[in-house]
Amino acid sequence: MTDPHVRAAHGTRAAPVIVVFLLGWLAWLLLAGNLAPAEVITGGMVSLLVTWLSGRHLAIYSGIRFTWKAPLHVLGFLLDFLRALVRANLDVARRVLSPSLPIRPAVVEVETVLQSELGRLLLTSAITLTPGTLSIDVRGNRLMVHWIDCPPGADLRDKTRAIIGGFERHLTGFLQ
């Protein structure tokens, strides 16, 4: 019996393998800085080798949706993340510079609609990289998030939707 992850990466879903190969090759060419035949061939061979060696671990990429709107959703996710990052950095800096501002930490449970491992990975990473929030645990479609300021009497369901809503909306556009 073969490992289902190996089968997913090597047989039933070729798209993740192709994506990883192409991204590796593109990264090589961008770092090389030119399109000399030797660079193109060497980059292709190295990318092929790396893709082959990591084949059993590529199943995480099987949740990617390939549609014409996917690049727009990726861009939207990156812009939402950048906006949340700037806003959160300013908020945390304000709290540090004004110690009188309240810090009311709380751990909240967030339910996500994302089904793929990659989708949940990107969502928890975006939450953790945003100052003031930290992903603590993932169990199925539930995330535990530590939040720096949870006002008393706040509707936690609405607040948690505010934490992940923008990220999740774009992630579902290109991930399962």
C-alpha positions in Angstrom: 0.0 0.0 0.0 1.4 3.4 -0.9 1.3 6.5 1.2 -1.7 8.6 0.1 0.5 11.8 0.3 2.9 10.3 -2.2 0.1 9.2 -4.5 -1.5 12.7 -4.3 1.8 14.4 -5.1 3.0 12.1 -7.8 -0.1 10.7 -9.5 -3.6 11.8 -9.1 -2.8 15.5 -8.9 0.0 16.7 -11.1 -0.8 20.4 -10.6 1.1 20.8 -7.3 4.2 19.2 -8.8 4.1 21.4 -11.8 3.5 24.6 -9.7 6.5 23.8 -7.4 8.7 23.0 -10.4 7.7 26.3 -12.2 8.1 28.4 -9.0 11.5 26.9 -8.3 12.6 27.5 -11.9 11.3 31.1 -11.8 13.1 31.7 -8.5 16.3 30.4 -10.0 16.0 32.6 -13.1 15.2 35.7 -11.0 18.1 35.1 -8.7 20.4 34.4 -11.7 19.4 37.7 -13.3 19.7 36.6 -16.9 18.3 34.2 -19.4 21.6 32.7 -20.6 21.0 29.2 -21.9 23.3 27.7 -19.2 21.2 29.4 -16.5 17.9 28.3 -18.0 19.1 24.7 -18.3 20.8 24.5 -14.9 17.8 26.2 -13.2 15.4 23.7 -14.9 17.5 20.7 -13.8 17.9 21.9 -10.2 14.2 22.7 -9.9 13.3 19.3 -11.3 15.7 17.6 -8.8 14.3 19.6 -5.9 10.7 18.9 -7.0 11.5 15.2 -7.3 13.2 15.0 -3.9 10.4 16.8 -2.1 7.6 14.9 -4.0 6.1 13.2 -1.0 5.7 16.5 0.8 3.9 18.3 -2.0 0.5 17.0 -1.1 -0.1 20.2 0.9 -0.3 22.0 -2.4 -3.2 19.9 -3.7 -5.7 22.4 -2.2 -4.8 25.1 -4.8 -7.5 26.1 -7.2 -6.4 27.0 -10.7 -8.9 29.5 -12.0 -8.5 32.7 -14.0 -9.5 34.6 -10.8 -6.9 32.9 -8.6 -4.1 35.5 -9.2 -6.6 38.3 -8.3 -7.4 36.5 -5.0 -3.7 36.0 -4.3 -3.1 39.8 -4.8 -6.2 40.6 -2.7 -4.9 38.4 0.1 -1.5 40.1 0.0 -3.1 43.6 0.0 -5.4 42.7 2.9 -2.5 41.2 4.8 -0.4 44.3 4.2 -3.2 46.6 5.3 -3.8 44.5 8.5 -0.1 44.4 9.2 0.2 48.2 9.0 -2.9 48.8 11.1 -1.9 46.2 13.7 1.7 47.6 13.9 0.4 51.1 14.5 -2.1 49.8 17.2 0.6 47.9 19.0 3.1 50.8 18.8 0.4 53.1 20.2 -0.1 50.7 23.1 3.6 50.5 23.8 4.1 54.3 23.7 1.0 55.0 25.7 1.1 52.5 28.7 -2.3 53.9 29.9 -4.0 52.2 27.0 -5.7 49.0 28.1 -4.4 45.6 27.2 -7.1 43.0 27.7 -5.8 39.7 26.3 -8.1 36.9 25.5 -8.0 33.5 23.7 -10.8 33.2 21.2 -11.8 30.2 19.1 -12.3 30.9 15.4 -14.0 28.6 12.9 -12.7 28.6 9.4 -14.3 27.4 6.2 -10.9 26.5 4.7 -10.6 22.8 4.1 -7.0 22.5 2.8 -3.9 22.3 5.0 -2.3 25.0 3.0 -5.3 27.3 3.4 -5.2 26.9 7.2 -1.4 27.2 7.2 -1.6 30.5 5.4 -4.5 31.8 7.6 -2.7 30.9 10.8 0.5 32.4 9.5 -1.2 35.7 8.5 -2.8 35.8 12.0 0.5 35.1 13.8 2.5 37.6 11.6 0.0 40.4 12.4 1.1 42.0 15.7 -1.5 41.7 18.5 -2.7 38.3 17.4 -1.1 34.8 17.7 -2.4 31.5 16.4 -2.0 29.0 19.3 -3.6 25.8 18.0 -5.4 24.3 15.0 -7.8 21.5 15.4 -9.7 20.6 12.2 -11.4 23.8 11.1 -11.1 25.5 14.5 -8.2 27.9 15.4 -7.3 29.1 18.8 -6.1 32.7 18.6 -4.6 34.9 21.3 -5.7 38.4 20.9 -4.0 41.4 22.6 -7.1 43.5 23.2 -10.6 42.0 23.7 -12.9 44.8 25.1 -15.2 43.7 27.9 -18.6 42.7 26.6 -17.4 42.4 23.0 -19.2 40.0 20.7 -16.4 37.5 20.2 -18.0 36.0 17.1 -18.0 39.4 15.3 -14.6 40.3 16.5 -13.1 37.0 15.4 -14.8 37.4 12.0 -13.0 40.7 11.8 -9.7 39.0 12.5 -10.0 36.4 9.7 -12.7 37.7 7.5 -10.6 39.5 4.9 -7.9 36.8 4.8 -10.4 34.0 4.5 -12.4 35.6 1.8 -9.4 35.9 -0.5 -7.9 32.5 0.5 -11.1 30.7 -0.5 -10.7 32.2 -3.9 -7.5 30.2 -4.7 -7.5 27.5 -2.0 -10.0 24.9 -0.8 
